[in-house]
Amino acid sequence: MLRVKHIRLRAETTGGLYGTDVRLDGRLTVLHAPNTSGKSTVLHAFLYALGLEQMLSPKREIPLSYAMRDYVENPTSGVKHRILESFVAVEIENAAGQIITVRRNVISEGDRRLINVVHGPELTEGPSDYPRRDYFVMDAGGAQREAGFHRLLSEFMSWSLPTVKRFDGGDCPLYVETLFPLFFVEQKVGWTAIPGAIPTQFRIREVHRRSVEFLMDFDTHDIELRRQDLEQRMGAARADWSKSVDAIVALATASGFRAARLPIVPTALGSEVEKAYLEYPQNAEWMPLQTLMAALAEQLETLKNEAIPEVEGIAEGAATEADALNAEIMSLNAERATIFRERQAELVQQASTAQRIAQLEEDLHKNKDALKLQNFGSTLARELVPNHCPTCEQAIDQSLLPQGTLESVMSIEDNIEYLSAQRKVFKRLADRSVAMIRELDLELVSSAEVVRSKSARLRALKSDLIAPSHAASASFIEERLRLEQELVRIGDTLGRFEQQLESLSEQAEAWRDILSQRAALPAERLSQEDIGKLSKLETSIRSQLVRYGFGTFPAKDLTVSRDSYRPEKEGFEIGFELSASDSVRLKWAYQLGLLDVSQGSKTNHPGLVVFDEPRQQEAAEASVAGLLAEASRIAGVRSQILIATSEDLSKVKGFLEGIECQLLIFDGKMIVPISGDSES
């Protein structure tokens, strides 16, 4: 609950002290003063004192009139006096009966972001030895840190502000500036939107829905936040999975291998991840790397069990093997040259395909624009460019082929369908090119490794052929070392592959947890209690509209959307079909309806509604009378409604006959000279 008890404005000028005091003590208070007398300044002072000016504008400007910022005019002499210093103060009470007095400077040498809080009724009962503390607003942490005033304010109102998602994917609190427009209707922009002129500069996703859900204490509020959090986590999990897969593919490719049966997209099945393995190329086929490792280990074991032969004993075989290796290396290099040429051709094809896709996109946009103009009834384009192709702009006859050989050309609709089909085909070709280039790159890497290995073997054999006959065979020793090094290289690759698979398995488990949490969310967005609150809101709005003389359509046809929480008729959001005065009547009904629901249901509504000049668009007098009667009914024991108006005073008094309320009357300017101490 939030009850406003006292609003004070003070300005020290070159002509003395000026200011005003507005003391509120009724459930329904009507503040009456002439136009341009300072009513809106007083109400804006309440917002400014609480650090809520960004509710009115994203600009960090003081939302008060010149009478608090620049100069004040003496109501008797008309003399203007410059303002030297000024401040505003507000005394508020919560549901627990706690009272705090909030003071904030307007014109001062101090920083306007500083707010002084007195824990006591300093305005209504006068200064005393109350505890005091300074807080800050309009700076980072104002809603979360201990010294942030909006954190104090939310705790004072028993609000536990939820964390919501921003458009950039980050988190932030549901700032109090996004909640006050649901019960504080400011004169300039407050009457233009339902449910409220909620600021959007905080970049909160679906801020209108989040604000209404919190104020009405919907169960779906927590559900939606959990759903958004899961969506955010799923997006991050997909990105992490993709990075891990790319790292595994890069590891395999760098060693001339290929990852097989690797899940490309997140999976909740850890067994699918465990099935992944590495392959190596052999005779134009891909074989499991474990098979190669076992074969190499067997070869190494055989060599280790053999004595190192002398050159004399292997010379003849070395010469034959060297000739064979030389031929193999030449053949491999020829194959590598062919693969390289294929890769270059595929790169050219890829660039050509990308260019063709871009051209198709442009042609498609042109044809869609032409169709849109045609559907809108435009004939201008055809008149401006007769006998010209809408795509390439070349001059053509009635047919693209010689006259008389074909019937008419394709229609724009057929052209769009054809271009769309062509775009799909070329996008598939582009995907094929990417896969083909990746495969060719892998073949180049793997074949390079084979050439390197065979070249090393060839060098060792040639060394044997020119070595002394009784020398130890260098090719034998080199082969054994090569096998040892190859086993170490493969083992290292497999070890890193297994580590990355373990990480992927952990991600699969996390993905399974996310999917389980999403499956546990209710299928229906709104709980039965939420629907009950919306039904009460509908009933309240309908009954109020009848009282206000709403006439655009029968009030019984109005519903409140279960999705956007905005008024609807026959499933469509109510918009320009309303007359200006009925739009204002609907605004009255919606704002008071939110308070009405809070009387019998658990909500986070503070029990406060403020209307600044509710008689917009010259609403009928009977409507205003109905508004005041409904406001008196809805303002319960623990609720407060403040209505500021400049309506003819005699009419206001007539409207209030038989209604229990507090009527505050100011005959002229509200900010006037004050004698005595500035705090009085």
LINSUL-V142182 format. One record per residue. RES is the residue in three letters. BURIAL is 1 if it has 9 or more other ideal C-beta (glycine too) atoms within 8 Angstrom, else 0. Layout:
BEGIN
res;burial
RES;BURIAL
RES;BURIAL
END
This chain:
BEGIN
res;burial
MET;1
LEU;1
ARG;1
VAL;1
LYS;1
HIS;1
ILE;1
ARG;1
LEU;1
ARG;1
ALA;1
GLU;1
THR;1
THR;0
GLY;1
GLY;0
LEU;1
TYR;1
GLY;1
THR;1
ASP;1
VAL;1
ARG;0
LEU;1
ASP;0
GLY;1
ARG;1
LEU;1
THR;1
VAL;1
LEU;1
HIS;1
ALA;1
PRO;0
ASN;0
THR;0
SER;1
GLY;1
LYS;1
SER;1
THR;1
VAL;1
LEU;1
HIS;1
ALA;1
PHE;1
LEU;1
TYR;1
ALA;1
LEU;1
GLY;1
LEU;1
GLU;1
GLN;1
MET;1
LEU;1
SER;0
PRO;0
LYS;0
ARG;0
GLU;0
ILE;1
PRO;1
LEU;1
SER;1
TYR;0
ALA;1
MET;1
ARG;1
ASP;0
TYR;1
VAL;1
GLU;1
ASN;1
PRO;0
THR;0
SER;0
GLY;0
VAL;0
LYS;0
HIS;1
ARG;0
ILE;1
LEU;0
GLU;1
SER;1
PHE;1
VAL;1
ALA;1
VAL;1
GLU;1
ILE;1
GLU;1
ASN;1
ALA;0
ALA;0
GLY;0
GLN;0
ILE;1
ILE;1
THR;1
VAL;1
ARG;1
ARG;1
ASN;1
VAL;1
ILE;1
SER;1
GLU;0
GLY;0
ASP;0
ARG;1
ARG;0
LEU;1
ILE;1
ASN;1
VAL;1
VAL;1
HIS;1
GLY;1
PRO;1
GLU;1
LEU;1
THR;0
GLU;0
GLY;0
PRO;0
SER;0
ASP;0
TYR;1
PRO;0
ARG;0
ARG;0
ASP;1
TYR;1
PHE;1
VAL;1
MET;1
ASP;0
ALA;0
GLY;0
GLY;1
ALA;1
GLN;0
ARG;0
GLU;0
ALA;0
GLY;1
PHE;1
HIS;1
ARG;1
LEU;1
LEU;1
SER;1
GLU;0
PHE;1
MET;1
SER;0
TRP;1
SER;0
LEU;1
PRO;1
THR;0
VAL;1
LYS;1
ARG;1
PHE;0
ASP;0
GLY;0
GLY;0
ASP;0
CYS;1
PRO;1
LEU;1
TYR;1
VAL;1
GLU;1
THR;1
LEU;1
PHE;1
PRO;1
LEU;1
PHE;1
PHE;1
VAL;1
GLU;1
GLN;0
LYS;0
VAL;0
GLY;1
TRP;0
THR;0
ALA;0
ILE;0
PRO;1
GLY;1
ALA;1
ILE;1
PRO;1
THR;0
GLN;0
PHE;1
ARG;0
ILE;1
ARG;1
GLU;0
VAL;1
HIS;1
ARG;1
ARG;1
SER;1
VAL;1
GLU;1
PHE;1
LEU;1
MET;1
ASP;0
PHE;1
ASP;1
THR;1
HIS;1
ASP;0
ILE;1
GLU;1
LEU;1
ARG;1
ARG;1
GLN;1
ASP;1
LEU;1
GLU;0
GLN;1
ARG;1
MET;1
GLY;1
ALA;0
ALA;1
ARG;1
ALA;0
ASP;1
TRP;1
SER;0
LYS;0
SER;1
VAL;1
ASP;0
ALA;1
ILE;1
VAL;1
ALA;0
LEU;1
ALA;1
THR;1
ALA;0
SER;1
GLY;1
PHE;1
ARG;1
ALA;1
ALA;1
ARG;0
LEU;1
PRO;1
ILE;0
VAL;0
PRO;1
THR;1
ALA;0
LEU;0
GLY;1
SER;0
GLU;1
VAL;1
GLU;0
LYS;0
ALA;1
TYR;1
LEU;1
GLU;1
TYR;1
PRO;1
GLN;0
ASN;0
ALA;0
GLU;0
TRP;0
MET;1
PRO;1
LEU;1
GLN;0
THR;0
LEU;1
MET;1
ALA;0
ALA;0
LEU;1
ALA;1
GLU;0
GLN;1
LEU;1
GLU;0
THR;0
LEU;1
LYS;0
ASN;0
GLU;0
ALA;0
ILE;0
PRO;1
GLU;1
VAL;1
GLU;0
GLY;0
ILE;1
ALA;1
GLU;0
GLY;0
ALA;1
ALA;1
THR;0
GLU;1
ALA;1
ASP;0
ALA;0
LEU;1
ASN;1
ALA;0
GLU;1
ILE;1
MET;0
SER;0
LEU;1
ASN;1
ALA;0
GLU;1
ARG;1
ALA;0
THR;0
ILE;1
PHE;1
ARG;0
GLU;1
ARG;1
GLN;0
ALA;0
GLU;1
LEU;1
VAL;0
GLN;1
GLN;1
ALA;0
SER;0
THR;1
ALA;1
GLN;0
ARG;1
ILE;1
ALA;0
GLN;0
LEU;1
GLU;1
GLU;0
ASP;1
LEU;1
HIS;0
LYS;1
ASN;1
LYS;1
ASP;0
ALA;1
LEU;1
LYS;0
LEU;1
GLN;1
ASN;0
PHE;0
GLY;0
SER;0
THR;0
LEU;0
ALA;1
ARG;0
GLU;0
LEU;0
VAL;0
PRO;0
ASN;0
HIS;1
CYS;0
PRO;1
THR;0
CYS;0
GLU;0
GLN;0
ALA;0
ILE;1
ASP;0
GLN;0
SER;1
LEU;0
LEU;0
PRO;0
GLN;0
GLY;0
THR;0
LEU;0
GLU;0
SER;0
VAL;0
MET;0
SER;0
ILE;1
GLU;0
ASP;0
ASN;1
ILE;1
GLU;0
TYR;1
LEU;1
SER;1
ALA;0
GLN;1
ARG;1
LYS;0
VAL;0
PHE;1
LYS;1
ARG;0
LEU;1
ALA;1
ASP;0
ARG;0
SER;1
VAL;1
ALA;0
MET;1
ILE;1
ARG;1
GLU;0
LEU;1
ASP;1
LEU;1
GLU;1
LEU;1
VAL;1
SER;1
SER;1
ALA;1
GLU;1
VAL;1
VAL;1
ARG;0
SER;1
LYS;1
SER;1
ALA;1
ARG;1
LEU;1
ARG;0
ALA;1
LEU;1
LYS;1
SER;1
ASP;1
LEU;1
ILE;0
ALA;1
PRO;0
SER;0
HIS;0
ALA;1
ALA;1
SER;1
ALA;1
SER;1
PHE;1
ILE;1
GLU;1
GLU;1
ARG;1
LEU;0
ARG;1
LEU;1
GLU;1
GLN;0
GLU;1
LEU;1
VAL;0
ARG;1
ILE;1
GLY;1
ASP;0
THR;1
LEU;1
GLY;0
ARG;1
PHE;1
GLU;0
GLN;0
GLN;1
LEU;1
GLU;0
SER;1
LEU;1
SER;1
GLU;0
GLN;1
ALA;1
GLU;1
ALA;1
TRP;1
ARG;1
ASP;0
ILE;1
LEU;1
SER;0
GLN;1
ARG;1
ALA;0
ALA;0
LEU;1
PRO;0
ALA;0
GLU;0
ARG;0
LEU;1
SER;1
GLN;0
GLU;0
ASP;1
ILE;1
GLY;1
LYS;1
LEU;1
SER;0
LYS;1
LEU;1
GLU;1
THR;0
SER;1
ILE;1
ARG;1
SER;1
GLN;1
LEU;1
VAL;0
ARG;1
TYR;1
GLY;1
PHE;1
GLY;0
THR;0
PHE;0
PRO;0
ALA;1
LYS;0
ASP;0
LEU;1
THR;1
VAL;1
SER;1
ARG;0
ASP;0
SER;0
TYR;1
ARG;1
PRO;1
GLU;1
LYS;1
GLU;0
GLY;0
PHE;0
GLU;0
ILE;1
GLY;0
PHE;0
GLU;0
LEU;1
SER;0
ALA;0
SER;1
ASP;1
SER;1
VAL;1
ARG;1
LEU;1
LYS;1
TRP;1
ALA;1
TYR;1
GLN;1
LEU;1
GLY;1
LEU;1
LEU;1
ASP;1
VAL;1
SER;1
GLN;1
GLY;0
SER;1
LYS;0
THR;1
ASN;0
HIS;1
PRO;0
GLY;1
LEU;1
VAL;1
VAL;1
PHE;1
ASP;1
GLU;1
PRO;1
ARG;1
GLN;1
GLN;0
GLU;0
ALA;1
ALA;0
GLU;0
ALA;0
SER;1
VAL;1
ALA;1
GLY;1
LEU;1
LEU;1
ALA;1
GLU;1
ALA;1
SER;1
ARG;0
ILE;1
ALA;1
GLY;0
VAL;0
ARG;0
SER;1
GLN;1
ILE;1
LEU;1
ILE;1
ALA;1
THR;1
SER;1
GLU;1
ASP;0
LEU;0
SER;0
LYS;1
VAL;1
LYS;1
GLY;0
PHE;1
LEU;1
GLU;0
GLY;0
ILE;1
GLU;0
CYS;1
GLN;1
LEU;1
LEU;1
ILE;0
PHE;1
ASP;0
GLY;1
LYS;1
MET;1
ILE;1
VAL;1
PRO;0
ILE;1
SER;0
GLY;0
ASP;0
SER;0
GLU;0
SER;0
END
